[in-house]
Amino acid sequence: MSLSQKSVTTALEGVTVPGATASIVESGLVRQMEIEGGTVRVLITLPGGNPAHADTVRAEATRVLQELEGVEKALVDVRIMPVQAGGQAAPAQPQVGSQQNPAWADRVKGIKHIVAVASGKGGVGKSTVAANLALALARDKRAVALLDGDIYGPSQQMMMGGGQPMADQSGKIYPVEAPGGVKVMSLGLIIDPDQPVIWRGPLLMKALEQFIGDVIWGDVDDMVVDLPPGTGDIAITLCQNVPMAGAVIVTTPQDVALIDARKALAMFQKMDVPVLGIVENMSYYECPSCGHVEHIFGDGGGERTAEQLGVPFLGGIPIDPEIVRGGDSGKPIVASRPDSPAAKAFVEIARKVAAVLDQ
């Protein structure tokens, strides 16, 4: 019998949690499964209960997998999902003794602060904010890296000027150095930009793990991570596996964007990641001829939301066609027009972020 997800699933059907009648497969406790050559990785989540059950399930699942033909190594990660008030399970957290890949923790030791830039929905300019925030932090003589965590829709390869990553003899990758000395890594730098990424959860997690662990970042003060929109697997996996210094939430003034921003903010709070503040992008338009200010998408929504949720309001970014042109040409506005109102707004936001990180 060849090694496949079906054969792995069949083997795990013989594993039960002590005291339960249904198997971990029937109970839906097998959350992720990955097969690479002779290595099988499985994630199992247990809804509360006795922590000793995790060791029992891990040992039994490892045993049945190692008995499968073609399996050279079985890596079984069992996580307990604590039951909160109301009977709902909290997000799974790694338990002591679970088999974690050391790439997540050991290889970020040279990075002082990891900051996520997130949004509840697409189209609010999150990647633009991430790119300009990274450049603005670098202006203050900080060593900065920019990781494009949007695996499905990478864009930093365009915004930061492109380039070709180089590898060392062991196969580890050097990030591309963008304007301002920012180190950049994006899936868009190493794949055909016209090739769609049709991956499911385990492959996405593997790609993110390699960007964290197999890229030679060197010593970095601040790593800015451009997350995909929403509250999906990549954001959750990053929060669970690396020490996050905080998150910056990007929104626009209109109510529909603010609703989704609240969801993103709530996710980080549940994951015990500090929310550094809210950035309101496309905040207003100022006529260059007469100076008239028009709040095209509404007025003050981001600041009100920050006040209601008890988090800092980092600032508003004005609408400026040069922001778009700069992103398309690989020269974000902080680098191409540092004296513009938009660039100055990004610099001020970066200084607020840096002040919190340095405390």
C-alpha positions as CSV (number, residue, x, y, z in Angstrom):
1,M,0.0,0.0,0.0
2,S,1.5,3.4,-1.1
3,L,1.8,6.2,1.4
4,S,-1.1,8.6,1.0
5,Q,-3.5,10.8,3.0
6,K,-6.0,8.0,2.8
7,S,-3.6,5.4,4.3
8,V,-2.6,7.9,7.0
9,T,-6.2,8.6,7.8
10,T,-7.1,4.9,7.9
11,A,-4.2,4.3,10.4
12,L,-5.4,7.2,12.6
13,E,-8.9,5.7,12.7
14,G,-7.6,3.3,15.3
15,V,-6.6,6.1,17.7
16,T,-9.0,7.3,20.4
17,V,-8.8,9.8,23.2
18,P,-8.9,7.9,26.6
19,G,-12.5,7.5,27.6
20,A,-13.9,8.3,24.2
21,T,-15.7,5.8,21.9
22,A,-15.2,7.6,18.5
23,S,-11.7,7.8,16.9
24,I,-9.9,11.1,16.5
25,V,-10.7,11.0,12.8
26,E,-14.5,10.5,13.4
27,S,-14.4,13.2,16.0
28,G,-12.8,15.7,13.6
29,L,-9.7,16.2,15.8
30,V,-7.2,15.7,13.0
31,R,-6.8,19.2,11.7
32,Q,-3.8,19.1,9.4
33,M,-1.9,16.4,7.5
34,E,1.2,16.7,5.4
35,I,3.2,14.0,3.6
36,E,6.7,14.8,2.3
37,G,8.6,11.8,1.1
38,G,8.7,9.4,4.0
39,T,7.9,12.1,6.6
40,V,4.3,12.5,7.9
41,R,3.2,15.5,9.9
42,V,-0.1,15.5,11.7
43,L,-1.8,18.1,13.8
44,I,-4.4,16.9,16.3
45,T,-6.4,19.2,18.6
46,L,-8.1,18.0,21.8
47,P,-11.0,20.1,23.2
48,G,-9.9,20.6,26.9
49,G,-9.8,17.7,29.3
50,N,-6.8,16.0,31.0
51,P,-3.4,17.2,29.6
52,A,-2.1,13.7,30.1
53,H,-4.4,12.5,27.3
54,A,-2.3,14.6,24.9
55,D,0.7,12.4,25.6
56,T,-1.3,9.2,25.2
57,V,-2.8,10.3,21.9
58,R,0.6,11.5,20.6
59,A,2.3,8.2,21.5
60,E,-0.5,6.1,20.0
61,A,-0.7,8.2,16.8
62,T,3.0,8.1,16.4
63,R,3.1,4.3,16.8
64,V,0.4,3.6,14.2
65,L,2.0,6.0,11.7
66,Q,5.5,4.5,12.1
67,E,4.0,1.1,11.4
68,L,2.8,2.3,8.0
69,E,4.7,1.1,5.0
70,G,6.8,3.9,3.6
71,V,6.9,6.1,6.8
72,E,10.4,7.0,7.8
73,K,9.5,9.7,10.4
74,A,6.2,10.5,12.1
75,L,5.8,14.0,13.6
76,V,2.7,14.3,15.6
77,D,1.7,17.6,17.2
78,V,-1.1,17.4,19.8
79,R,-2.6,20.6,21.1
80,I,-5.1,21.3,23.9
81,M,-7.9,23.7,23.1
82,P,-8.9,25.2,26.5
83,V,-12.6,25.5,27.1
84,Q,-13.7,29.0,27.8
85,A,-16.8,30.3,29.6
86,G,-19.9,29.4,27.6
87,G,-18.4,26.0,26.5
88,Q,-16.5,27.4,23.5
89,A,-13.0,26.2,22.8
90,A,-10.3,28.8,22.6
91,P,-7.7,28.8,19.8
92,A,-5.3,25.9,20.1
93,Q,-2.0,26.6,21.7
94,P,1.1,24.4,21.5
95,Q,1.5,22.1,24.5
96,V,4.8,21.3,26.3
97,G,6.2,18.2,24.7
98,S,4.5,18.6,21.3
99,Q,6.9,18.2,18.4
100,Q,7.5,21.7,17.1
101,N,9.7,22.5,14.2
102,P,12.6,24.5,15.7
103,A,12.7,26.7,12.6
104,W,9.9,28.8,14.0
105,A,11.5,29.8,17.3
106,D,15.2,29.2,16.9
107,R,15.8,31.1,13.7
108,V,14.2,34.4,14.7
109,K,16.7,35.0,17.5
110,G,18.3,37.8,15.5
111,I,15.0,39.6,15.0
112,K,14.1,41.9,17.9
113,H,10.6,42.8,16.9
114,I,8.1,41.2,14.6
115,V,5.2,43.4,13.7
116,A,2.2,42.3,11.7
117,V,0.3,44.7,9.4
118,A,-3.2,43.3,9.0
119,S,-6.7,44.2,7.8
120,G,-10.1,42.6,8.1
121,K,-10.7,43.0,4.4
122,G,-8.9,43.5,1.2
123,G,-8.7,46.8,-0.7
124,V,-7.8,49.1,2.2
125,G,-4.1,49.5,1.2
126,K,-2.6,47.2,3.8
127,S,0.4,46.3,1.6
128,T,1.0,49.9,0.8
129,V,1.0,50.7,4.5
130,A,3.4,47.8,5.2
131,A,5.9,48.8,2.6
132,N,6.0,52.5,3.6
133,L,6.0,51.6,7.3
134,A,9.1,49.5,6.7
135,L,10.8,52.3,4.8
136,A,9.9,54.9,7.4
137,L,11.3,52.7,10.2
138,A,14.5,52.3,8.2
139,R,14.8,56.1,7.9
140,D,15.5,56.2,11.7
141,K,18.6,54.1,11.3
142,R,16.8,50.9,12.2
143,A,17.6,47.5,10.6
144,V,14.3,46.6,8.9
145,A,13.0,43.5,7.1
146,L,9.8,43.2,5.2
147,L,8.2,39.8,4.9
148,D,5.3,39.4,2.4
149,G,3.0,36.9,4.2
150,D,0.3,37.2,1.6
151,I,1.1,33.9,-0.1
152,Y,-2.0,33.9,-2.4
153,G,-1.6,37.5,-3.5
154,P,2.0,38.7,-3.0
155,S,2.7,42.3,-4.0
156,Q,5.8,43.4,-2.2
157,Q,8.0,42.2,-5.1
158,M,6.5,45.0,-7.2
159,M,6.1,47.6,-4.5
160,M,9.7,47.3,-3.3
161,G,11.4,47.2,-6.7
162,G,11.8,43.5,-7.4
163,G,15.1,41.7,-7.6
164,Q,16.4,38.1,-7.6
165,P,17.1,36.4,-4.3
166,M,20.4,34.5,-4.0
167,A,21.0,31.3,-2.2
168,D,24.1,30.0,-0.3
169,Q,25.6,26.6,-0.6
170,S,23.2,25.0,1.9
171,G,20.1,26.3,-0.1
172,K,19.2,29.1,2.4
173,I,18.0,32.3,0.7
174,Y,19.3,35.8,1.1
175,P,16.5,38.4,1.0
176,V,16.5,41.1,-1.6
177,E,17.7,44.5,-0.4
178,A,15.3,47.3,-1.4
179,P,15.6,51.1,-1.2
180,G,16.6,52.3,2.2
181,G,18.3,49.0,3.0
182,V,15.1,47.1,3.8
183,K,15.5,43.4,3.4
184,V,12.5,42.0,1.5
185,M,11.3,38.4,0.9
186,S,8.1,37.6,-1.1
187,L,6.8,34.6,-2.9
188,G,6.5,36.9,-5.9
189,L,10.3,37.1,-6.0
190,I,10.7,33.4,-6.6
191,I,7.7,32.3,-8.7
192,D,6.2,33.4,-12.0
193,P,4.1,36.4,-11.2
194,D,1.4,35.1,-13.6
195,Q,1.3,31.7,-11.9
196,P,-1.6,31.3,-9.5
197,V,-0.9,29.8,-6.1
198,I,-3.4,27.0,-5.6
199,W,-2.3,25.7,-2.2
200,R,-4.2,24.4,0.8
201,G,-3.5,24.9,4.5
202,P,-0.4,22.6,5.0
203,L,1.5,24.0,2.0
204,L,0.7,27.6,3.0
205,M,2.1,26.9,6.5
206,K,5.2,25.3,5.1
207,A,5.9,28.3,2.8
208,L,5.5,30.7,5.8
209,E,7.7,28.5,7.9
210,Q,10.5,28.5,5.2
211,F,10.2,32.3,4.9
212,I,10.8,32.6,8.6
213,G,13.4,29.8,9.1
214,D,15.2,29.4,5.7
215,V,15.9,33.0,4.8
216,I,19.1,34.5,6.1
217,W,17.7,37.7,7.7
218,G,20.7,38.5,9.8
219,D,20.3,41.0,12.7
220,V,17.1,42.9,12.3
221,D,15.5,45.5,14.6
222,D,12.0,45.3,13.1
223,M,10.5,42.8,10.8
224,V,7.2,44.0,9.2
225,V,5.0,41.2,8.1
226,D,2.4,42.0,5.4
227,L,-0.4,39.6,6.2
228,P,-3.2,38.5,3.9
229,P,-6.5,40.2,4.6
230,G,-8.9,38.6,7.0
231,T,-8.3,36.2,10.0
232,G,-7.2,33.0,8.3
233,D,-4.6,30.3,8.8
234,I,-1.5,32.4,8.0
235,A,-2.3,35.1,10.7
236,I,-3.2,32.5,13.3
237,T,-0.1,30.3,12.6
238,L,2.2,33.2,12.8
239,C,0.8,34.3,16.1
240,Q,1.0,30.8,17.5
241,N,4.6,30.1,16.4
242,V,6.7,33.3,16.7
243,P,6.9,36.0,19.4
244,M,4.9,38.8,18.0
245,A,5.7,42.3,19.3
246,G,2.4,43.6,18.0
247,A,0.0,44.3,15.2
248,V,-1.0,47.3,13.2
249,I,-4.6,47.3,11.9
250,V,-5.2,49.1,8.6
251,T,-8.7,50.4,7.7
252,T,-10.4,53.1,5.7
253,P,-13.0,55.5,7.1
254,Q,-16.2,53.9,5.8
255,D,-18.3,51.8,8.1
256,V,-18.0,48.5,6.1
257,A,-14.2,48.6,6.4
258,L,-14.4,49.4,10.1
259,I,-16.6,46.4,10.9
260,D,-13.9,44.1,9.4
261,A,-11.1,46.0,11.2
262,R,-12.8,45.3,14.5
263,K,-12.7,41.5,13.7
264,A,-9.0,41.6,12.9
265,L,-8.3,43.5,16.1
266,A,-10.3,41.0,18.1
267,M,-8.4,38.1,16.6
268,F,-5.0,39.5,17.7
269,Q,-6.4,40.2,21.2
270,K,-7.6,36.6,21.5
271,M,-4.1,35.4,20.4
272,D,-2.5,37.7,23.1
273,V,-0.8,39.8,20.5
274,P,-0.6,43.5,21.5
275,V,-2.5,45.8,19.0
276,L,-0.1,48.7,18.5
277,G,-2.8,50.8,16.9
278,I,-5.1,51.6,14.0
279,V,-4.0,53.3,10.7
280,E,-6.7,55.0,8.7
281,N,-5.7,54.9,5.0
282,M,-7.3,57.0,2.3
283,S,-8.3,59.3,5.2
284,Y,-8.9,62.5,3.2
285,Y,-8.0,64.3,0.0
286,E,-6.4,67.7,0.0
287,C,-6.6,69.8,-3.2
288,P,-3.1,70.8,-4.2
289,S,-4.4,74.0,-5.8
290,C,-6.7,75.5,-3.2
291,G,-6.0,73.4,-0.1
292,H,-9.6,72.3,0.3
293,V,-9.9,69.0,2.3
294,E,-12.5,66.5,1.3
295,H,-13.3,63.4,3.4
296,I,-14.3,61.2,0.4
297,F,-14.9,58.0,2.4
298,G,-16.1,59.5,5.7
299,D,-14.6,61.5,8.5
300,G,-12.9,60.2,11.6
301,G,-14.1,56.6,11.5
302,G,-10.7,55.1,12.3
303,E,-10.1,57.4,15.2
304,R,-13.5,56.8,16.7
305,T,-13.1,53.0,16.4
306,A,-9.7,53.2,18.1
307,E,-11.2,55.1,20.9
308,Q,-14.1,52.7,21.3
309,L,-11.8,49.7,21.4
310,G,-9.2,51.2,23.6
311,V,-6.3,51.1,21.2
312,P,-4.1,53.9,19.9
313,F,-5.0,55.8,16.8
314,L,-1.6,55.9,14.9
315,G,-2.7,58.4,12.2
316,G,-4.4,58.9,8.9
317,I,-2.9,58.7,5.4
318,P,-4.2,61.1,2.8
319,I,-5.2,60.1,-0.6
320,D,-2.4,60.9,-3.0
321,P,-2.0,59.6,-6.6
322,E,1.8,59.4,-6.0
323,I,1.2,56.6,-3.5
324,V,-0.2,54.5,-6.2
325,R,2.4,55.5,-8.8
326,G,5.2,54.9,-6.3
327,G,3.9,51.4,-5.4
328,D,3.6,50.4,-9.1
329,S,7.1,51.7,-9.9
330,G,8.8,50.0,-7.0
331,K,9.5,53.2,-5.2
332,P,7.0,53.8,-2.3
333,I,6.2,57.4,-1.5
334,V,8.4,57.4,1.6
335,A,11.4,56.8,-0.7
336,S,10.3,58.7,-3.8
337,R,8.7,61.8,-2.2
338,P,9.8,62.0,1.4
339,D,8.7,65.6,1.8
340,S,5.1,64.9,0.7
341,P,2.3,65.0,3.3
342,A,1.6,61.3,2.8
343,A,5.3,60.3,3.4
344,K,5.4,62.5,6.5
345,A,2.3,60.8,7.8
346,F,3.9,57.4,7.3
347,V,7.1,58.6,9.1
348,E,5.0,59.9,12.1
349,I,3.2,56.6,12.3
350,A,6.5,54.7,12.2
351,R,7.9,56.8,15.0
352,K,4.9,56.0,17.2
353,V,5.3,52.3,16.4
354,A,9.0,52.4,17.2
355,A,8.5,54.2,20.4
356,V,6.2,51.4,21.6
357,L,8.5,48.6,20.4
358,D,11.5,50.2,22.2
359,Q,9.8,50.4,25.6
